[in-house]
Amino acid sequence: MHYEKELAAMFAAKALTPAGSSIASVLGDISDLDGFRSKLAIAVMEAKDAIDKVLATTDNPYQGDREAVAAAIIDRVKKIRSH
């Protein structure tokens, strides 16, 4: 599976489409290639950081499985969004 990539994509989507932004604004941000790359790099780092924080807890049940942690985070976000 590719849950780490999906989680990074979720972070990137949030960074590239902030609340209240217009389509023109989003397209402008995407057309700025350096800015786009920067936001994507930050999103990947944030996703990795979120996974690392879960793995650093003493009571995590994932035994170092980064994909399982990413899947759990994605599942949690989807549940929150559905309410």
mmCIF file of the N, C-alpha and C atoms, coordinates in Angstrom:
data_MODEL
# 
_entry.id   MODEL 
# 
loop_
_atom_site.group_PDB 
_atom_site.id 
_atom_site.type_symbol 
_atom_site.label_atom_id 
_atom_site.label_alt_id 
_atom_site.label_comp_id 
_atom_site.label_asym_id 
_atom_site.label_entity_id 
_atom_site.label_seq_id 
_atom_site.pdbx_PDB_ins_code 
_atom_site.Cartn_x 
_atom_site.Cartn_y 
_atom_site.Cartn_z 
_atom_site.occupancy 
_atom_site.B_iso_or_equiv 
_atom_site.pdbx_formal_charge 
_atom_site.auth_seq_id 
_atom_site.auth_comp_id 
_atom_site.auth_asym_id 
_atom_site.auth_atom_id 
_atom_site.pdbx_PDB_model_num 
ATOM 1   N N  . MET A 1 1  ? 0.833   -1.193 0.000   1.00 0.00 ? 1  MET A N  1 
ATOM 2   C CA . MET A 1 1  ? 0.000   0.000  0.000   1.00 0.00 ? 1  MET A CA 1 
ATOM 3   C C  . MET A 1 1  ? 0.873   1.250  0.000   1.00 0.00 ? 1  MET A C  1 
ATOM 4   N N  . HIS A 1 2  ? 0.243   2.340  -0.232  1.00 0.00 ? 2  HIS A N  1 
ATOM 5   C CA . HIS A 1 2  ? 0.943   3.623  -0.297  1.00 0.00 ? 2  HIS A CA 1 
ATOM 6   C C  . HIS A 1 2  ? 0.282   4.656  0.606   1.00 0.00 ? 2  HIS A C  1 
ATOM 7   N N  . TYR A 1 3  ? 0.027   4.263  1.830   1.00 0.00 ? 3  TYR A N  1 
ATOM 8   C CA . TYR A 1 3  ? -0.669  5.163  2.738   1.00 0.00 ? 3  TYR A CA 1 
ATOM 9   C C  . TYR A 1 3  ? 0.166   6.382  3.116   1.00 0.00 ? 3  TYR A C  1 
ATOM 10  N N  . GLU A 1 4  ? 1.483   6.232  3.189   1.00 0.00 ? 4  GLU A N  1 
ATOM 11  C CA . GLU A 1 4  ? 2.323   7.397  3.494   1.00 0.00 ? 4  GLU A CA 1 
ATOM 12  C C  . GLU A 1 4  ? 2.181   8.454  2.401   1.00 0.00 ? 4  GLU A C  1 
ATOM 13  N N  . LYS A 1 5  ? 2.160   8.012  1.158   1.00 0.00 ? 5  LYS A N  1 
ATOM 14  C CA . LYS A 1 5  ? 1.993   8.947  0.034   1.00 0.00 ? 5  LYS A CA 1 
ATOM 15  C C  . LYS A 1 5  ? 0.605   9.585  0.070   1.00 0.00 ? 5  LYS A C  1 
ATOM 16  N N  . GLU A 1 6  ? -0.406  8.800  0.390   1.00 0.00 ? 6  GLU A N  1 
ATOM 17  C CA . GLU A 1 6  ? -1.764  9.349  0.476   1.00 0.00 ? 6  GLU A CA 1 
ATOM 18  C C  . GLU A 1 6  ? -1.864  10.382 1.589   1.00 0.00 ? 6  GLU A C  1 
ATOM 19  N N  . LEU A 1 7  ? -1.214  10.107 2.710   1.00 0.00 ? 7  LEU A N  1 
ATOM 20  C CA . LEU A 1 7  ? -1.224  11.053 3.821   1.00 0.00 ? 7  LEU A CA 1 
ATOM 21  C C  . LEU A 1 7  ? -0.515  12.344 3.417   1.00 0.00 ? 7  LEU A C  1 
ATOM 22  N N  . ALA A 1 8  ? 0.616   12.226 2.746   1.00 0.00 ? 8  ALA A N  1 
ATOM 23  C CA . ALA A 1 8  ? 1.328   13.407 2.267   1.00 0.00 ? 8  ALA A CA 1 
ATOM 24  C C  . ALA A 1 8  ? 0.456   14.189 1.280   1.00 0.00 ? 8  ALA A C  1 
ATOM 25  N N  . ALA A 1 9  ? -0.286  13.491 0.440   1.00 0.00 ? 9  ALA A N  1 
ATOM 26  C CA . ALA A 1 9  ? -1.185  14.154 -0.510  1.00 0.00 ? 9  ALA A CA 1 
ATOM 27  C C  . ALA A 1 9  ? -2.294  14.911 0.223   1.00 0.00 ? 9  ALA A C  1 
ATOM 28  N N  . MET A 1 10 ? -2.765  14.353 1.335   1.00 0.00 ? 10 MET A N  1 
ATOM 29  C CA . MET A 1 10 ? -3.792  15.044 2.124   1.00 0.00 ? 10 MET A CA 1 
ATOM 30  C C  . MET A 1 10 ? -3.228  16.340 2.717   1.00 0.00 ? 10 MET A C  1 
ATOM 31  N N  . PHE A 1 11 ? -1.996  16.270 3.242   1.00 0.00 ? 11 PHE A N  1 
ATOM 32  C CA . PHE A 1 11 ? -1.354  17.475 3.764   1.00 0.00 ? 11 PHE A CA 1 
ATOM 33  C C  . PHE A 1 11 ? -1.141  18.490 2.645   1.00 0.00 ? 11 PHE A C  1 
ATOM 34  N N  . ALA A 1 12 ? -0.727  18.024 1.462   1.00 0.00 ? 12 ALA A N  1 
ATOM 35  C CA . ALA A 1 12 ? -0.487  18.915 0.331   1.00 0.00 ? 12 ALA A CA 1 
ATOM 36  C C  . ALA A 1 12 ? -1.784  19.582 -0.129  1.00 0.00 ? 12 ALA A C  1 
ATOM 37  N N  . ALA A 1 13 ? -2.857  18.814 -0.186  1.00 0.00 ? 13 ALA A N  1 
ATOM 38  C CA . ALA A 1 13 ? -4.135  19.376 -0.608  1.00 0.00 ? 13 ALA A CA 1 
ATOM 39  C C  . ALA A 1 13 ? -4.580  20.484 0.340   1.00 0.00 ? 13 ALA A C  1 
ATOM 40  N N  . LYS A 1 14 ? -4.359  20.269 1.621   1.00 0.00 ? 14 LYS A N  1 
ATOM 41  C CA . LYS A 1 14 ? -4.721  21.293 2.604   1.00 0.00 ? 14 LYS A CA 1 
ATOM 42  C C  . LYS A 1 14 ? -3.860  22.542 2.428   1.00 0.00 ? 14 LYS A C  1 
ATOM 43  N N  . ALA A 1 15 ? -2.572  22.357 2.177   1.00 0.00 ? 15 ALA A N  1 
ATOM 44  C CA . ALA A 1 15 ? -1.661  23.497 2.015   1.00 0.00 ? 15 ALA A CA 1 
ATOM 45  C C  . ALA A 1 15 ? -1.945  24.266 0.723   1.00 0.00 ? 15 ALA A C  1 
ATOM 46  N N  . LEU A 1 16 ? -2.322  23.540 -0.319  1.00 0.00 ? 16 LEU A N  1 
ATOM 47  C CA . LEU A 1 16 ? -2.519  24.177 -1.627  1.00 0.00 ? 16 LEU A CA 1 
ATOM 48  C C  . LEU A 1 16 ? -3.916  24.777 -1.809  1.00 0.00 ? 16 LEU A C  1 
ATOM 49  N N  . THR A 1 17 ? -4.842  24.374 -0.960  1.00 0.00 ? 17 THR A N  1 
ATOM 50  C CA . THR A 1 17 ? -6.207  24.898 -1.074  1.00 0.00 ? 17 THR A CA 1 
ATOM 51  C C  . THR A 1 17 ? -6.693  25.378 0.281   1.00 0.00 ? 17 THR A C  1 
ATOM 52  N N  . PRO A 1 18 ? -6.107  26.458 0.788   1.00 0.00 ? 18 PRO A N  1 
ATOM 53  C CA . PRO A 1 18 ? -6.535  26.950 2.099   1.00 0.00 ? 18 PRO A CA 1 
ATOM 54  C C  . PRO A 1 18 ? -8.000  27.389 2.094   1.00 0.00 ? 18 PRO A C  1 
ATOM 55  N N  . ALA A 1 19 ? -8.619  27.287 3.233   1.00 0.00 ? 19 ALA A N  1 
ATOM 56  C CA . ALA A 1 19 ? -10.028 27.671 3.375   1.00 0.00 ? 19 ALA A CA 1 
ATOM 57  C C  . ALA A 1 19 ? -10.225 29.109 2.911   1.00 0.00 ? 19 ALA A C  1 
ATOM 58  N N  . GLY A 1 20 ? -11.264 29.310 2.149   1.00 0.00 ? 20 GLY A N  1 
ATOM 59  C CA . GLY A 1 20 ? -11.605 30.652 1.691   1.00 0.00 ? 20 GLY A CA 1 
ATOM 60  C C  . GLY A 1 20 ? -10.866 31.100 0.445   1.00 0.00 ? 20 GLY A C  1 
ATOM 61  N N  . SER A 1 21 ? -9.981  30.255 -0.099  1.00 0.00 ? 21 SER A N  1 
ATOM 62  C CA . SER A 1 21 ? -9.244  30.674 -1.293  1.00 0.00 ? 21 SER A CA 1 
ATOM 63  C C  . SER A 1 21 ? -10.103 30.470 -2.541  1.00 0.00 ? 21 SER A C  1 
ATOM 64  N N  . SER A 1 22 ? -9.849  31.295 -3.526  1.00 0.00 ? 22 SER A N  1 
ATOM 65  C CA . SER A 1 22 ? -10.589 31.192 -4.783  1.00 0.00 ? 22 SER A CA 1 
ATOM 66  C C  . SER A 1 22 ? -9.882  30.229 -5.731  1.00 0.00 ? 22 SER A C  1 
ATOM 67  N N  . ILE A 1 23 ? -10.596 29.809 -6.753  1.00 0.00 ? 23 ILE A N  1 
ATOM 68  C CA . ILE A 1 23 ? -9.997  28.933 -7.758  1.00 0.00 ? 23 ILE A CA 1 
ATOM 69  C C  . ILE A 1 23 ? -8.814  29.635 -8.421  1.00 0.00 ? 23 ILE A C  1 
ATOM 70  N N  . ALA A 1 24 ? -8.980  30.914 -8.716  1.00 0.00 ? 24 ALA A N  1 
ATOM 71  C CA . ALA A 1 24 ? -7.898  31.677 -9.345  1.00 0.00 ? 24 ALA A CA 1 
ATOM 72  C C  . ALA A 1 24 ? -6.665  31.707 -8.447  1.00 0.00 ? 24 ALA A C  1 
ATOM 73  N N  . SER A 1 25 ? -6.874  31.865 -7.163  1.00 0.00 ? 25 SER A N  1 
ATOM 74  C CA . SER A 1 25 ? -5.759  31.886 -6.216  1.00 0.00 ? 25 SER A CA 1 
ATOM 75  C C  . SER A 1 25 ? -5.043  30.542 -6.176  1.00 0.00 ? 25 SER A C  1 
ATOM 76  N N  . VAL A 1 26 ? -5.800  29.466 -6.134  1.00 0.00 ? 26 VAL A N  1 
ATOM 77  C CA . VAL A 1 26 ? -5.217  28.126 -6.100  1.00 0.00 ? 26 VAL A CA 1 
ATOM 78  C C  . VAL A 1 26 ? -4.448  27.861 -7.390  1.00 0.00 ? 26 VAL A C  1 
ATOM 79  N N  . LEU A 1 27 ? -5.048  28.206 -8.524  1.00 0.00 ? 27 LEU A N  1 
ATOM 80  C CA . LEU A 1 27 ? -4.357  27.995 -9.801  1.00 0.00 ? 27 LEU A CA 1 
ATOM 81  C C  . LEU A 1 27 ? -3.093  28.839 -9.886  1.00 0.00 ? 27 LEU A C  1 
ATOM 82  N N  . GLY A 1 28 ? -3.143  30.031 -9.342  1.00 0.00 ? 28 GLY A N  1 
ATOM 83  C CA . GLY A 1 28 ? -1.954  30.875 -9.310  1.00 0.00 ? 28 GLY A CA 1 
ATOM 84  C C  . GLY A 1 28 ? -0.859  30.258 -8.470  1.00 0.00 ? 28 GLY A C  1 
ATOM 85  N N  . ASP A 1 29 ? -1.235  29.702 -7.337  1.00 0.00 ? 29 ASP A N  1 
ATOM 86  C CA . ASP A 1 29 ? -0.250  29.040 -6.464  1.00 0.00 ? 29 ASP A CA 1 
ATOM 87  C C  . ASP A 1 29 ? 0.356   27.816 -7.144  1.00 0.00 ? 29 ASP A C  1 
ATOM 88  N N  . ILE A 1 30 ? -0.479  27.061 -7.834  1.00 0.00 ? 30 ILE A N  1 
ATOM 89  C CA . ILE A 1 30 ? 0.008   25.859 -8.504  1.00 0.00 ? 30 ILE A CA 1 
ATOM 90  C C  . ILE A 1 30 ? 0.929   26.215 -9.670  1.00 0.00 ? 30 ILE A C  1 
ATOM 91  N N  . SER A 1 31 ? 0.647   27.321 -10.348 1.00 0.00 ? 31 SER A N  1 
ATOM 92  C CA . SER A 1 31 ? 1.487   27.693 -11.491 1.00 0.00 ? 31 SER A CA 1 
ATOM 93  C C  . SER A 1 31 ? 2.851   28.237 -11.062 1.00 0.00 ? 31 SER A C  1 
ATOM 94  N N  . ASP A 1 32 ? 2.986   28.626 -9.805  1.00 0.00 ? 32 ASP A N  1 
ATOM 95  C CA . ASP A 1 32 ? 4.286   29.036 -9.265  1.00 0.00 ? 32 ASP A CA 1 
ATOM 96  C C  . ASP A 1 32 ? 5.035   27.770 -8.884  1.00 0.00 ? 32 ASP A C  1 
ATOM 97  N N  . LEU A 1 33 ? 5.855   27.271 -9.805  1.00 0.00 ? 33 LEU A N  1 
ATOM 98  C CA . LEU A 1 33 ? 6.478   25.965 -9.643  1.00 0.00 ? 33 LEU A CA 1 
ATOM 99  C C  . LEU A 1 33 ? 7.348   25.862 -8.392  1.00 0.00 ? 33 LEU A C  1 
ATOM 100 N N  . ASP A 1 34 ? 8.125   26.885 -8.096  1.00 0.00 ? 34 ASP A N  1 
ATOM 101 C CA . ASP A 1 34 ? 8.971   26.846 -6.904  1.00 0.00 ? 34 ASP A CA 1 
ATOM 102 C C  . ASP A 1 34 ? 8.131   26.817 -5.629  1.00 0.00 ? 34 ASP A C  1 
ATOM 103 N N  . GLY A 1 35 ? 7.085   27.641 -5.597  1.00 0.00 ? 35 GLY A N  1 
ATOM 104 C CA . GLY A 1 35 ? 6.193   27.649 -4.442  1.00 0.00 ? 35 GLY A CA 1 
ATOM 105 C C  . GLY A 1 35 ? 5.468   26.324 -4.284  1.00 0.00 ? 35 GLY A C  1 
ATOM 106 N N  . PHE A 1 36 ? 5.053   25.756 -5.414  1.00 0.00 ? 36 PHE A N  1 
ATOM 107 C CA . PHE A 1 36 ? 4.362   24.472 -5.420  1.00 0.00 ? 36 PHE A CA 1 
ATOM 108 C C  . PHE A 1 36 ? 5.274   23.385 -4.866  1.00 0.00 ? 36 PHE A C  1 
ATOM 109 N N  . ARG A 1 37 ? 6.509   23.338 -5.353  1.00 0.00 ? 37 ARG A N  1 
ATOM 110 C CA . ARG A 1 37 ? 7.470   22.340 -4.871  1.00 0.00 ? 37 ARG A CA 1 
ATOM 111 C C  . ARG A 1 37 ? 7.734   22.514 -3.379  1.00 0.00 ? 37 ARG A C  1 
ATOM 112 N N  . SER A 1 38 ? 7.834   23.744 -2.957  1.00 0.00 ? 38 SER A N  1 
ATOM 113 C CA . SER A 1 38 ? 8.082   24.028 -1.546  1.00 0.00 ? 38 SER A CA 1 
ATOM 114 C C  . SER A 1 38 ? 6.934   23.522 -0.681  1.00 0.00 ? 38 SER A C  1 
ATOM 115 N N  . LYS A 1 39 ? 5.709   23.791 -1.108  1.00 0.00 ? 39 LYS A N  1 
ATOM 116 C CA . LYS A 1 39 ? 4.544   23.337 -0.336  1.00 0.00 ? 39 LYS A CA 1 
ATOM 117 C C  . LYS A 1 39 ? 4.463   21.815 -0.315  1.00 0.00 ? 39 LYS A C  1 
ATOM 118 N N  . LEU A 1 40 ? 4.811   21.182 -1.434  1.00 0.00 ? 40 LEU A N  1 
ATOM 119 C CA . LEU A 1 40 ? 4.800   19.719 -1.461  1.00 0.00 ? 40 LEU A CA 1 
ATOM 120 C C  . LEU A 1 40 ? 5.861   19.147 -0.520  1.00 0.00 ? 40 LEU A C  1 
ATOM 121 N N  . ALA A 1 41 ? 7.035   19.733 -0.514  1.00 0.00 ? 41 ALA A N  1 
ATOM 122 C CA . ALA A 1 41 ? 8.101   19.258 0.376   1.00 0.00 ? 41 ALA A CA 1 
ATOM 123 C C  . ALA A 1 41 ? 7.690   19.409 1.835   1.00 0.00 ? 41 ALA A C  1 
ATOM 124 N N  . ILE A 1 42 ? 7.058   20.517 2.160   1.00 0.00 ? 42 ILE A N  1 
ATOM 125 C CA . ILE A 1 42 ? 6.582   20.737 3.528   1.00 0.00 ? 42 ILE A CA 1 
ATOM 126 C C  . ILE A 1 42 ? 5.513   19.707 3.884   1.00 0.00 ? 42 ILE A C  1 
ATOM 127 N N  . ALA A 1 43 ? 4.615   19.424 2.949   1.00 0.00 ? 43 ALA A N  1 
ATOM 128 C CA . ALA A 1 43 ? 3.550   18.444 3.193   1.00 0.00 ? 43 ALA A CA 1 
ATOM 129 C C  . ALA A 1 43 ? 4.128   17.060 3.461   1.00 0.00 ? 43 ALA A C  1 
ATOM 130 N N  . VAL A 1 44 ? 5.143   16.674 2.705   1.00 0.00 ? 44 VAL A N  1 
ATOM 131 C CA . VAL A 1 44 ? 5.782   15.373 2.922   1.00 0.00 ? 44 VAL A CA 1 
ATOM 132 C C  . VAL A 1 44 ? 6.433   15.337 4.302   1.00 0.00 ? 44 VAL A C  1 
ATOM 133 N N  . MET A 1 45 ? 7.107   16.408 4.674   1.00 0.00 ? 45 MET A N  1 
ATOM 134 C CA . MET A 1 45 ? 7.735   16.470 5.995   1.00 0.00 ? 45 MET A CA 1 
ATOM 135 C C  . MET A 1 45 ? 6.687   16.423 7.105   1.00 0.00 ? 45 MET A C  1 
ATOM 136 N N  . GLU A 1 46 ? 5.561   17.113 6.925   1.00 0.00 ? 46 GLU A N  1 
ATOM 137 C CA . GLU A 1 46 ? 4.506   17.099 7.942   1.00 0.00 ? 46 GLU A CA 1 
ATOM 138 C C  . GLU A 1 46 ? 3.909   15.705 8.094   1.00 0.00 ? 46 GLU A C  1 
ATOM 139 N N  . ALA A 1 47 ? 3.719   15.006 6.975   1.00 0.00 ? 47 ALA A N  1 
ATOM 140 C CA . ALA A 1 47 ? 3.175   13.644 7.039   1.00 0.00 ? 47 ALA A CA 1 
ATOM 141 C C  . ALA A 1 47 ? 4.148   12.725 7.777   1.00 0.00 ? 47 ALA A C  1 
ATOM 142 N N  . LYS A 1 48 ? 5.424   12.822 7.445   1.00 0.00 ? 48 LYS A N  1 
ATOM 143 C CA . LYS A 1 48 ? 6.427   12.003 8.128   1.00 0.00 ? 48 LYS A CA 1 
ATOM 144 C C  . LYS A 1 48 ? 6.496   12.345 9.611   1.00 0.00 ? 48 LYS A C  1 
ATOM 145 N N  . ASP A 1 49 ? 6.385   13.624 9.927   1.00 0.00 ? 49 ASP A N  1 
ATOM 146 C CA . ASP A 1 49 ? 6.426   14.061 11.322  1.00 0.00 ? 49 ASP A CA 1 
ATOM 147 C C  . ASP A 1 49 ? 5.225   13.508 12.101  1.00 0.00 ? 49 ASP A C  1 
ATOM 148 N N  . ALA A 1 50 ? 4.052   13.528 11.480  1.00 0.00 ? 50 ALA A N  1 
ATOM 149 C CA . ALA A 1 50 ? 2.851   12.996 12.139  1.00 0.00 ? 50 ALA A CA 1 
ATOM 150 C C  . ALA A 1 50 ? 3.024   11.511 12.441  1.00 0.00 ? 50 ALA A C  1 
ATOM 151 N N  . ILE A 1 51 ? 3.565   10.779 11.480  1.00 0.00 ? 51 ILE A N  1 
ATOM 152 C CA . ILE A 1 51 ? 3.802   9.349  11.678  1.00 0.00 ? 51 ILE A CA 1 
ATOM 153 C C  . ILE A 1 51 ? 4.832   9.130  12.788  1.00 0.00 ? 51 ILE A C  1 
ATOM 154 N N  . ASP A 1 52 ? 5.918   9.898  12.741  1.00 0.00 ? 52 ASP A N  1 
ATOM 155 C CA . ASP A 1 52 ? 6.964   9.776  13.766  1.00 0.00 ? 52 ASP A CA 1 
ATOM 156 C C  . ASP A 1 52 ? 6.421   10.056 15.163  1.00 0.00 ? 52 ASP A C  1 
ATOM 157 N N  . LYS A 1 53 ? 5.535   11.037 15.280  1.00 0.00 ? 53 LYS A N  1 
ATOM 158 C CA . LYS A 1 53 ? 4.964   11.359 16.592  1.00 0.00 ? 53 LYS A CA 1 
ATOM 159 C C  . LYS A 1 53 ? 4.142   10.203 17.143  1.00 0.00 ? 53 LYS A C  1 
ATOM 160 N N  . VAL A 1 54 ? 3.392   9.542  16.291  1.00 0.00 ? 54 VAL A N  1 
ATOM 161 C CA . VAL A 1 54 ? 2.614   8.385  16.742  1.00 0.00 ? 54 VAL A CA 1 
ATOM 162 C C  . VAL A 1 54 ? 3.555   7.263  17.150  1.00 0.00 ? 54 VAL A C  1 
ATOM 163 N N  . LEU A 1 55 ? 4.568   7.006  16.336  1.00 0.00 ? 55 LEU A N  1 
ATOM 164 C CA . LEU A 1 55 ? 5.508   5.925  16.645  1.00 0.00 ? 55 LEU A CA 1 
ATOM 165 C C  . LEU A 1 55 ? 6.318   6.198  17.903  1.00 0.00 ? 55 LEU A C  1 
ATOM 166 N N  . ALA A 1 56 ? 6.488   7.465  18.251  1.00 0.00 ? 56 ALA A N  1 
ATOM 167 C CA . ALA A 1 56 ? 7.274   7.823  19.439  1.00 0.00 ? 56 ALA A CA 1 
ATOM 168 C C  . ALA A 1 56 ? 6.503   7.615  20.741  1.00 0.00 ? 56 ALA A C  1 
ATOM 169 N N  . THR A 1 57 ? 5.199   7.445  20.657  1.00 0.00 ? 57 THR A N  1 
ATOM 170 C CA . THR A 1 57 ? 4.433   7.233  21.879  1.00 0.00 ? 57 THR A CA 1 
ATOM 171 C C  . THR A 1 57 ? 4.721   5.827  22.424  1.00 0.00 ? 57 THR A C  1 
ATOM 172 N N  . THR A 1 58 ? 4.666   5.710  23.722  1.00 0.00 ? 58 THR A N  1 
ATOM 173 C CA . THR A 1 58 ? 5.000   4.428  24.341  1.00 0.00 ? 58 THR A CA 1 
ATOM 174 C C  . THR A 1 58 ? 3.908   3.380  24.182  1.00 0.00 ? 58 THR A C  1 
ATOM 175 N N  . ASP A 1 59 ? 2.696   3.821  23.919  1.00 0.00 ? 59 ASP A N  1 
ATOM 176 C CA . ASP A 1 59 ? 1.590   2.866  23.850  1.00 0.00 ? 59 ASP A CA 1 
ATOM 177 C C  . ASP A 1 59 ? 1.054   2.652  22.434  1.00 0.00 ? 59 ASP A C  1 
ATOM 178 N N  . ASN A 1 60 ? 1.864   2.937  21.412  1.00 0.00 ? 60 ASN A N  1 
ATOM 179 C CA . ASN A 1 60 ? 1.354   2.732  20.058  1.00 0.00 ? 60 ASN A CA 1 
ATOM 180 C C  . ASN A 1 60 ? 1.369   1.246  19.709  1.00 0.00 ? 60 ASN A C  1 
ATOM 181 N N  . PRO A 1 61 ? 0.339   0.767  19.020  1.00 0.00 ? 61 PRO A N  1 
ATOM 182 C CA . PRO A 1 61 ? 0.237   -0.653 18.701  1.00 0.00 ? 61 PRO A CA 1 
ATOM 183 C C  . PRO A 1 61 ? 0.846   -1.025 17.340  1.00 0.00 ? 61 PRO A C  1 
ATOM 184 N N  . TYR A 1 62 ? 1.576   -0.113 16.715  1.00 0.00 ? 62 TYR A N  1 
ATOM 185 C CA . TYR A 1 62 ? 1.974   -0.298 15.317  1.00 0.00 ? 62 TYR A CA 1 
ATOM 186 C C  . TYR A 1 62 ? 3.353   -0.931 15.122  1.00 0.00 ? 62 TYR A C  1 
ATOM 187 N N  . GLN A 1 63 ? 4.148   -1.062 16.159  1.00 0.00 ? 63 GLN A N  1 
ATOM 188 C CA . GLN A 1 63 ? 5.442   -1.740 16.118  1.00 0.00 ? 63 GLN A CA 1 
ATOM 189 C C  . GLN A 1 63 ? 6.327   -1.252 14.972  1.00 0.00 ? 63 GLN A C  1 
ATOM 190 N N  . GLY A 1 64 ? 6.379   0.061  14.779  1.00 0.00 ? 64 GLY A N  1 
ATOM 191 C CA . GLY A 1 64 ? 7.251   0.637  13.769  1.00 0.00 ? 64 GLY A CA 1 
ATOM 192 C C  . GLY A 1 64 ? 6.729   0.590  12.348  1.00 0.00 ? 64 GLY A C  1 
ATOM 193 N N  . ASP A 1 65 ? 5.502   0.148  12.149  1.00 0.00 ? 65 ASP A N  1 
ATOM 194 C CA . ASP A 1 65 ? 4.922   0.032  10.806  1.00 0.00 ? 65 ASP A CA 1 
ATOM 195 C C  . ASP A 1 65 ? 4.376   1.390  10.354  1.00 0.00 ? 65 ASP A C  1 
ATOM 196 N N  . ARG A 1 66 ? 5.164   2.106  9.578   1.00 0.00 ? 66 ARG A N  1 
ATOM 197 C CA . ARG A 1 66 ? 4.808   3.455  9.140   1.00 0.00 ? 66 ARG A CA 1 
ATOM 198 C C  . ARG A 1 66 ? 3.537   3.452  8.286   1.00 0.00 ? 66 ARG A C  1 
ATOM 199 N N  . GLU A 1 67 ? 3.381   2.443  7.441   1.00 0.00 ? 67 GLU A N  1 
ATOM 200 C CA . GLU A 1 67 ? 2.194   2.358  6.590   1.00 0.00 ? 67 GLU A CA 1 
ATOM 201 C C  . GLU A 1 67 ? 0.929   2.175  7.437   1.00 0.00 ? 67 GLU A C  1 
ATOM 202 N N  . ALA A 1 68 ? 1.026   1.369  8.480   1.00 0.00 ? 68 ALA A N  1 
ATOM 203 C CA . ALA A 1 68 ? -0.132  1.150  9.354   1.00 0.00 ? 68 ALA A CA 1 
ATOM 204 C C  . ALA A 1 68 ? -0.502  2.436  10.082  1.00 0.00 ? 68 ALA A C  1 
ATOM 205 N N  . VAL A 1 69 ? 0.496   3.181  10.516  1.00 0.00 ? 69 VAL A N  1 
ATOM 206 C CA . VAL A 1 69 ? 0.222   4.457  11.186  1.00 0.00 ? 69 VAL A CA 1 
ATOM 207 C C  . VAL A 1 69 ? -0.427  5.426  10.210  1.00 0.00 ? 69 VAL A C  1 
ATOM 208 N N  . ALA A 1 70 ? 0.125   5.531  9.008   1.00 0.00 ? 70 ALA A N  1 
ATOM 209 C CA . ALA A 1 70 ? -0.447  6.432  8.003   1.00 0.00 ? 70 ALA A CA 1 
ATOM 210 C C  . ALA A 1 70 ? -1.891  6.036  7.693   1.00 0.00 ? 70 ALA A C  1 
ATOM 211 N N  . ALA A 1 71 ? -2.142  4.739  7.558   1.00 0.00 ? 71 ALA A N  1 
ATOM 212 C CA . ALA A 1 71 ? -3.500  4.259  7.290   1.00 0.00 ? 71 ALA A CA 1 
ATOM 213 C C  . ALA A 1 71 ? -4.446  4.634  8.427   1.00 0.00 ? 71 ALA A C  1 
ATOM 214 N N  . ALA A 1 72 ? -3.971  4.511  9.659   1.00 0.00 ? 72 ALA A N  1 
ATOM 215 C CA . ALA A 1 72 ? -4.801  4.856  10.821  1.00 0.00 ? 72 ALA A CA 1 
ATOM 216 C C  . ALA A 1 72 ? -5.112  6.354  10.849  1.00 0.00 ? 72 ALA A C  1 
ATOM 217 N N  . ILE A 1 73 ? -4.134  7.175  10.530  1.00 0.00 ? 73 ILE A N  1 
ATOM 218 C CA . ILE A 1 73 ? -4.357  8.625  10.506  1.00 0.00 ? 73 ILE A CA 1 
ATOM 219 C C  . ILE A 1 73 ? -5.366  8.974  9.421   1.00 0.00 ? 73 ILE A C  1 
ATOM 220 N N  . ILE A 1 74 ? -5.198  8.395  8.235   1.00 0.00 ? 74 ILE A N  1 
ATOM 221 C CA . ILE A 1 74 ? -6.127  8.660  7.126   1.00 0.00 ? 74 ILE A CA 1 
ATOM 222 C C  . ILE A 1 74 ? -7.536  8.236  7.504   1.00 0.00 ? 74 ILE A C  1 
ATOM 223 N N  . ASP A 1 75 ? -7.648  7.058  8.111   1.00 0.00 ? 75 ASP A N  1 
ATOM 224 C CA . ASP A 1 75 ? -8.965  6.557  8.526   1.00 0.00 ? 75 ASP A CA 1 
ATOM 225 C C  . ASP A 1 75 ? -9.613  7.504  9.524   1.00 0.00 ? 75 ASP A C  1 
ATOM 226 N N  . ARG A 1 76 ? -8.830  7.986  10.455  1.00 0.00 ? 76 ARG A N  1 
ATOM 227 C CA . ARG A 1 76 ? -9.343  8.929  11.477  1.00 0.00 ? 76 ARG A CA 1 
ATOM 228 C C  . ARG A 1 76 ? -9.821  10.233 10.825  1.00 0.00 ? 76 ARG A C  1 
ATOM 229 N N  . VAL A 1 77 ? -9.031  10.750 9.895   1.00 0.00 ? 77 VAL A N  1 
ATOM 230 C CA . VAL A 1 77 ? -9.417  11.993 9.197   1.00 0.00 ? 77 VAL A CA 1 
ATOM 231 C C  . VAL A 1 77 ? -10.715 11.785 8.425   1.00 0.00 ? 77 VAL A C  1 
ATOM 232 N N  . LYS A 1 78 ? -10.827 10.665 7.744   1.00 0.00 ? 78 LYS A N  1 
ATOM 233 C CA . LYS A 1 78 ? -12.050 10.374 6.966   1.00 0.00 ? 78 LYS A CA 1 
ATOM 234 C C  . LYS A 1 78 ? -13.269 10.272 7.886   1.00 0.00 ? 78 LYS A C  1 
ATOM 235 N N  . LYS A 1 79 ? -13.094 9.668  9.065   1.00 0.00 ? 79 LYS A N  1 
ATOM 236 C CA . LYS A 1 79 ? -14.208 9.586  10.017  1.00 0.00 ? 79 LYS A CA 1 
ATOM 237 C C  . LYS A 1 79 ? -14.618 10.953 10.510  1.00 0.00 ? 79 LYS A C  1 
ATOM 238 N N  . ILE A 1 80 ? -13.635 11.797 10.797  1.00 0.00 ? 80 ILE A N  1 
ATOM 239 C CA . ILE A 1 80 ? -13.925 13.158 11.270  1.00 0.00 ? 80 ILE A CA 1 
ATOM 240 C C  . ILE A 1 80 ? -14.643 13.946 10.183  1.00 0.00 ? 80 ILE A C  1 
ATOM 241 N N  . ARG A 1 81 ? -14.181 13.814 8.954   1.00 0.00 ? 81 ARG A N  1 
ATOM 242 C CA . ARG A 1 81 ? -14.787 14.550 7.826   1.00 0.00 ? 81 ARG A CA 1 
ATOM 243 C C  . ARG A 1 81 ? -16.207 14.106 7.540   1.00 0.00 ? 81 ARG A C  1 
ATOM 244 N N  . SER A 1 82 ? -16.520 12.842 7.832   1.00 0.00 ? 82 SER A N  1 
ATOM 245 C CA . SER A 1 82 ? -17.853 12.320 7.505   1.00 0.00 ? 82 SER A CA 1 
ATOM 246 C C  . SER A 1 82 ? -18.931 12.786 8.482   1.00 0.00 ? 82 SER A C  1 
ATOM 247 N N  . HIS A 1 83 ? -18.530 13.386 9.589   1.00 0.00 ? 83 HIS A N  1 
ATOM 248 C CA . HIS A 1 83 ? -19.502 13.852 10.589  1.00 0.00 ? 83 HIS A CA 1 
ATOM 249 C C  . HIS A 1 83 ? -19.813 15.291 10.428  1.00 0.00 ? 83 HIS A C  1 
# 
